[in-house]
Amino acid sequence: MSVDWLAYGYSALVACGGILGYIKAGSIASLVAGLLFGGLAGFGSYQMSHNPKNVWVFLGASGTLAGVMGFRFLNSWKFMPAGLAAGASILMLVKVGLAMFRKPHGP
């Protein structure tokens, strides 16, 4: 069993982003969304660490964030926070997507 530290880091980034949005702007929506999606990504990371084929919760959380934050970035062209969240989410989608199609090593 290998721990997917990159996925756990992504989930921490999302949760911390929600907390920072609340601290800087007083946005309860940012806090709730950040903690919700950070928690879902963390749970998905836990599942992937135990079974590398169990990616659906993580893909759902990162895919939803990629879509929502990507849309916000395209409307505002502001890198923080929408561009960072969208970029990180897209990178995680690519990473997990490529791992899904990688052939297993060994017998």
Contact map, one row per residue, 1 for C-alpha under 8 A:
11100000000000000000000000000000000000000000000011100000000000000000000000000000000000000000000000000000000
11110000000000000000000000000000000000000000000011000000000000000000000000000000000000000000000000000000000
11111000000000000000000000000000000000000000010011000000000000000000000000000000000000000000000000000000000
01111111000000000000000000000000000000000000100110000000000000000000000000000000000000000000000000000000000
00111111100000000000000000000000000000000000000000000000000000000000000000000000000000000000000000000000000
00011111110000000000000000000000000000000000000000000000000000000000000000000000000000000000000000000000000
00011111111000000000000000000000000000001100100000000000000000000000000000000000000000000001000000000000000
00011111111100000000000000000000000000001100100000000000000000000000000000000000000000000000000000000000000
00001111111110000000000000000000000000000000000000000000000000000000000000000000000000000000000000000000000
00000111111111000000000000000000000001001000000000000000000000000000000000000000000000010001000000000000000
00000011111111100000000000000000000011111100100000000000000000000000000000000000000000000000000000000000000
00000001111111110000000000000000000001000100000000000000000000000000000000000000000000000000000000000000000
00000000111111111000000000000000000001000000000000000000000000000000000000000000000000000000000000000000000
00000000011111111100000000000000011011000000000000000000000000000000000000000000000010000000000000000000000
00000000001111111110000000000010011111100000000000000000000000000000000000000000000000000000000000000000000
00000000000111111111000000000000011000000000000000000000000000000000000000000000000000000000000000000000000
00000000000011111111100000000100010000000000000000000000000000000000000000000000100000000000000000000000000
00000000000001111111110000000111111000000000000000000000000000000000000000000000000000000000000000000000000
00000000000000111111111000000110011000000000000000000000000000000000000000000000000000000000000000000000000
00000000000000011111111100000010000000000000000000000000000000000000000000000000000000000000000000000000000
00000000000000001111111111100110000000000000000000000000000000000000000000000000000000000000000000000000000
00000000000000000111111111111110000000000000000000000000000000000000000000000000000000000000000000000000000
00000000000000000011111111100000000000000000000000000000000000000000000000000000000000000000000000000000000
00000000000000000001111111100000000000000000000000000000000000000000000000000000000000000000000000000000000
00000000000000000000111111100000000000000000000000000000000000000000000000000000000000000000000000000000000
00000000000000000000111111110000000000000000000000000000000000000000000000000000000000000000000000000000000
00000000000000000000111111111110000000000000000000000000000000000000000000000000000000000000000000000000000
00000000000000000000010001111111000000000000000000000000000000000000000000000000000000000000000000000000000
00000000000000000000010000111111100000000000000000000000000000000000000000000000000000000000000000000000000
00000000000000001110110000111111110000000000000000000000000000000000000000000000000000000000000000000000000
00000000000000100111110000111111111000000000000000000000000000000000000000000000000000000000000000000000000
00000000000000000100000000011111111100000000000000000000000000000000000000000000000000000000000000000000000
00000000000000000100000000001111111110000000000000000000000000000000000000000000000000000000000000000000000
00000000000001111110000000000111111111000000000000000000000000000000000000000000000000000000000000000000000
00000000000001110110000000000011111111100000000000000000000000000000000000000000000000000000000000000000000
00000000000000100000000000000001111111110000000000000000000000000000000000000000000000000000000000000000000
00000000001001100000000000000000111111111000000000000000000011001000000000000000000000000000000000000000000
00000000011111100000000000000000011111111100000000000000000000000000000000000000000000000000000000000000000
00000000001000100000000000000000001111111110000000000000000000000000000000000000000000000000000000000000000
00000000001000000000000000000000000111111111000000000000110010000000000000000000000000000000000000000000000
00000011011000000000000000000000000011111111100000000000110011000000000000000000000000000000000000000000000
00000011001100000000000000000000000001111111110000000000010000000000000000000000000000000000000000000000000
00000000000000000000000000000000000000111111111000000000110000000000000000000000000000000000000000000000000
00000000000000000000000000000000000000011111111100000111111000000000000000000000000000000000000000000000000
00010011001000000000000000000000000000001111111110000000010000000000000000000000000000000000000000000000000
00100000000000000000000000000000000000000111111111000000000000000000000000000000000000000000000000000000000
00000000000000000000000000000000000000000011111111110110000000000000000000000000000000000000000000000000000
00010000000000000000000000000000000000000001111111111110000000000000000000000000000000000000000000000000000
11110000000000000000000000000000000000000000111111110000000000000000000000000000000000000000000000000000000
11100000000000000000000000000000000000000000011111110000000000000000000000000000000000000000000000000000000
10000000000000000000000000000000000000000000001111111100000000000000000000000000000000000000000000000000000
00000000000000000000000000000000000000000000001111111110000000000000000000000000000000000000000000000000000
00000000000000000000000000000000000000000000000100111110000000000000000000000000000000000000000000010000000
00000000000000000000000000000000000000000001001100111111100000000000000000000000000000000000000000000000000
00000000000000000000000000000000000000000001001100011111111000000000000000000000000000000000000100000000000
00000000000000000000000000000000000000000001000000000111111100000000000000000000000000000000000000000000000
00000000000000000000000000000000000000011011000000000111111110000000000000000000000000000000000000000000000
00000000000000000000000000000000000000011111100000000011111111000000000000000000000000000000000000000000000
00000000000000000000000000000000000000000001000000000011111111100000000000000000000000000000100100000000000
00000000000000000000000000000000000000000000000000000001111111110000000000000000000000000000000000000000000
00000000000000000000000000000000000010011000000000000000111111111000000000000000000000000000000000000000000
00000000000000000000000000000000000010001000000000000000011111111100000000000000000000001101100000000000000
00000000000000000000000000000000000000000000000000000000001111111110000000000000000000001100100000000000000
00000000000000000000000000000000000000000000000000000000000111111111000000000000000000000000000000000000000
00000000000000000000000000000000000010000000000000000000000011111111110000000000000011001000000000000000000
00000000000000000000000000000000000000000000000000000000000001111111110000000000000011101100000000000000000
00000000000000000000000000000000000000000000000000000000000000111111111000000000000001000000000000000000000
00000000000000000000000000000000000000000000000000000000000000011111111100000000000001000000000000000000000
00000000000000000000000000000000000000000000000000000000000000001111111110000000011011000000000000000000000
00000000000000000000000000000000000000000000000000000000000000001111111111000000011011100000000000000000000
00000000000000000000000000000000000000000000000000000000000000000011111111100000000000000000000000000000000
00000000000000000000000000000000000000000000000000000000000000000001111111111000010000000000000000000000000
00000000000000000000000000000000000000000000000000000000000000000000111111111110011001000000000000000000000
00000000000000000000000000000000000000000000000000000000000000000000011111111000000000000000000000000000000
00000000000000000000000000000000000000000000000000000000000000000000001111111000000000000000000000000000000
00000000000000000000000000000000000000000000000000000000000000000000000111111100000000000000000000000000000
00000000000000000000000000000000000000000000000000000000000000000000000111111110001000000000000000000000000
00000000000000000000000000000000000000000000000000000000000000000000000010011111111000000000000000000000000
00000000000000000000000000000000000000000000000000000000000000000000000010001111111100000000000000000000000
00000000000000000000000000000000000000000000000000000000000000000000000000000111111100000000000000000000000
00000000000000001000000000000000000000000000000000000000000000000000000000000111111110000000000000000000000
00000000000000000000000000000000000000000000000000000000000000000000110110000111111111000000000000000000000
00000000000000000000000000000000000000000000000000000000000000000000110010001111111111100000000000000000000
00000000000000000000000000000000000000000000000000000000000000000000000000000011111111110000000000000000000
00000000000001000000000000000000000000000000000000000000000000001100110000000000111111111000000000000000000
00000000000000000000000000000000000000000000000000000000000000001111110010000000011111111100000000000000000
00000000000000000000000000000000000000000000000000000000000000000100010000000000001111111110000000000000000
00000000010000000000000000000000000000000000000000000000000000000000000000000000000111111111000000000000000
00000000000000000000000000000000000000000000000000000000000001101100000000000000000011111111100000000000000
00000000000000000000000000000000000000000000000000000000000001100100000000000000000001111111110000000000000
00000000000000000000000000000000000000000000000000000000000000000000000000000000000000111111111000000000000
00000010010000000000000000000000000000000000000000000000000001000000000000000000000000011111111100000000000
00000000000000000000000000000000000000000000000000000000001001100000000000000000000000001111111110000000000
00000000000000000000000000000000000000000000000000000000000000000000000000000000000000000111111111000000000
00000000000000000000000000000000000000000000000000000000000000000000000000000000000000000011111111100000000
00000000000000000000000000000000000000000000000000000010001000000000000000000000000000000001111111110000000
00000000000000000000000000000000000000000000000000000000000000000000000000000000000000000000111111111000000
00000000000000000000000000000000000000000000000000000000000000000000000000000000000000000000011111111100000
00000000000000000000000000000000000000000000000000000000000000000000000000000000000000000000001111111100000
00000000000000000000000000000000000000000000000000001000000000000000000000000000000000000000000111111100000
00000000000000000000000000000000000000000000000000000000000000000000000000000000000000000000000011111110000
00000000000000000000000000000000000000000000000000000000000000000000000000000000000000000000000001111111000
00000000000000000000000000000000000000000000000000000000000000000000000000000000000000000000000000001111100
00000000000000000000000000000000000000000000000000000000000000000000000000000000000000000000000000000111110
00000000000000000000000000000000000000000000000000000000000000000000000000000000000000000000000000000011111
00000000000000000000000000000000000000000000000000000000000000000000000000000000000000000000000000000001111
00000000000000000000000000000000000000000000000000000000000000000000000000000000000000000000000000000000111
